[in-house]
Amino acid sequence: MDGYEICILCFLFQDGLVKSNMEKLVWYAMHSPDKLDRIGEYLASRLDRDIQRRRTGYVVISMDALDQLMLTCHANSLNLFVESFLQMIQRLLESQEPMLQLRAVQSFEKYSNIREETPQYHRRYDFFVSKFASMCYYTESDPDRQRQLRTAGIMGLQGVVRKTDCDDLGDSIWQPVHMDKIVPALLFNMGEKIAVTQEFEEADAEEADHHDQKREKKPNELAEICLRELVCRATSGKIAKIIRPLLA
């Protein structure tokens, strides 16, 4: 990395995610798209070290920076950068910290809404399907945390389906190995009603104006929405791949 890149990134972490510093990094990445993948590699290696050292604040800064770069830079320059981005999300999902897992799902949601100009047929989402599906079964004595993790798992599955479908990679997501994880996870939550504490419901009400409507829904409600969306996206030749796990 050249001196200018190092300087920007150092200030980014020294002062936190200051708007002016982030704007400089975005401007540099947009005008030097060939450097975007190197910036991604640096942030990915930095995040890995910070996770090991439990420096959660710096982990959040890395993900916030990656999110903004992902949403701002041109699609044709994102190819290699996306690889680092997905590695970072995977690293967060592999951690034992629920907060980091929730943060990973937020970033994956943003990524799933980006349409890439060239479908990346080599890119695999097997890990994400398995991890998000396992989060749908999360069991915890704290009902609020259980609700958060299960909701995040469902939203992650929804993001995988949308991403693969929008990027013309839909055939891979309809494979039995994926449907056998996605459909049962949704059905499990549709049949579950998790107790929610009064404090959490009040917090939801306070944040209602700042969050998307689906974030306010309980896991069983969101799972039903996701299953309906899955069925709507299925062509006549693929609907049987959803029905098979339903009848299993």
N, C-alpha and C positions, 0 to 999 in steps of 0.2 A: 504494500500500500504506500502511496506517496505521502509527503508531509502534510498536504492539505487535508487528505482523508483522515489521517491520524489525529490532526488537530481538532477537526470537527467532532470526531467520535470521543475524544478525550473530554472535550467540553460537555458533550452530551451526558456523560456519566458523572462528571465532576459536579455539575449544577443540577442534576435531575433533568427531566424532560421539559426544559425551558422552551417555550414556543419559538423564540428567535433561533436557537440552536437547531431545533428540529427543522425549521424552514430552510436553514442553510444546507442541512444534509439532504433534504428533499430536492432542493434546487440543484445541488451538485449531482445527485443521482439522475435527475431528469436530463441534465445537459451532458452527462457522461454515462450513458446507459451501459457502456461496456464495463464500467466499474461496479455496477449494481451487484453482480454476483460475488465480487470480492468483499463488498460491504456486508452482504448476507453471511458469508463465511466467517467474517470477523465477529459479527454479532452472535452467530451460532456458537462459536468457540467460547466467547465471553459468557454467554448464558450457561453453557455447560459447567464452566468453572464456578459461576455464581450459585448454581444449584447445589453443587458439591459443598460449597462453603456456607450454604443456607443464607445467602445474601438476597433475600426475597425482593427487597426494594429495587436492586439492580436488575433482577430477573424481569420485573414488571416494566422497567425502562426499556430493556431490550425488546420485549414483545410490543410495547407501544410504538417503538420506532419501526419495527418490522411491519406492524399493521398500517402505519401511515405510508410507508414506502410502497407496500403492496397496493394500497388503494389509490395512490397518486401517480405512480409511474406508468408509462405506456405498456400495454399488454405485450407488444413484441419484444420487450426487453426483460420480461419476467421469467423466462424459461429456467435458467440456472438458479436465479434468485429463489424461485419457488421451492427448489430442492432443499435449500438451507432453511427456508421458512417452515416446510413440513417437518424437517428434522428437529427444529426447535419445538414445534407443537408436540411431536412424538416424545421428545425428552420430558416435557412438562407432564404429559399423560402418564409417563412411566414413573414419575415421582410418587411418593407416598403422601404428599401434601394435597388435601382436597382443594385448597384455594388455588393451587397451581393447575390442577386438573380443570377446574372451572374456568380459569383464565385461558387455558388451551382451547377449550370449546368455543369461547368467545372469538378467538382469532380464527379458528377453523370455519366458523360461521361466515365471517367476513370474506375469507378466501373462497368459500363455496359459491358466493354470489358474483365472482369475477369470471367473465367469459374470456378465455384465452383464444387468440386468433388461430393458433395451430393446435389441434388436439394432441396431447402427449400420451401416445398409446403405451409407452413404456412405464408410465407412472402407475403405481399400484396403491390401492387403498385397503389392502387386506388387514393391516394392523389396525387401522382406524375403525373398520367395521367391527373387528373383534373387541377392541377396547371400549368403543361406545356401547356395544351390546352388553358387555359385562357391567358397565356403569348403570345400565337400566335395572340390574338386579341388586344394586348396592343396598346393603342392610346395615343400619346404624341405630344405636339406642336413642340418638338425637333425631327426632322426626323431621326437624327443619333441615338438617344436613342431608338426611336421606332423600328428602324431597328435592333438594338442590342438585344432588349428584344424579339422581334418576332423570330429572328433567333435562340436565345437561347431556346425559347419554342419549336421550331421545332426540334432542336437537342436533346432536352430532350425527346420528344416523340420518336424519332429515337432510343435513348438509352434504353428506356423502352421496346420497341419492340425487340430490339436485345438481351437484357438481358433475358427476359422471353423466347425467342425462343431458345437461346443458352443453358439455364439451364433446358430445357424440361418443362418449365412452360407455354408453348405457348397457351394452351387451355384457360387460364384465360384472356389473352389479347384479344382474339377473341370474347369475350362476347359482346353483343350489347351495354351494359352500357359503355364499353370502345370505341368500334368502332364508336359509335354515337358522341363521343367527338373528337377522333383522326382524322377521315376522314374529317368532316366539317372544322376543324381547318386548315388542309392542303389545302383543296379546297379554303378556304377564302384567304389564302396567295398566292395561285397560280393565283388568279384573281386580286390581288392587286399589284400595282407598287408604291413603296414608294420613294419619292424624297430623294436623298442623296446629302448632301452638298459636295462641292469640297474639303473641308478640310478633310472630312471623307474618300473620295475616295483616296486622296493623302496618308493618314495614312494607308489605306489598302495596297496601292502599296508598301510602305516602309516595311510593315510587311509580305509581300508575301513570303519571303524566310524563315520565321520563323513559319508559320502557315500552317495547313493542307488546302488543296485546298478548301474543303467544307466551311471553315470559310470565304472565300472571296466571297462566293456567296450571292446574295440577297435573302430575304425570299421567293419570288415567285419561284426562281430557286431551292433553297434547298427543298422547299415543294414538288416540282415535283419529285425530286430525292427520297425523303422519301416515297412518295406515290408509286412510281415504286418499291422501295425495299419492301414495305408492300405487294404489289401484288405478287412479286416474292416469298416471304416467305409463302404465303397462299397456302395451299393444295387445291385440287379440291373441297373438302367438305367445305372449309372455305371461298372460294372466294365470295360466296353469301353474307357473312357478311360484306364484303367491299362494294359490289355493292349496298346493301340495303340503306345505308346512302348516297351513290352517287345519288340515284334516289329520295331521300326524298325531 
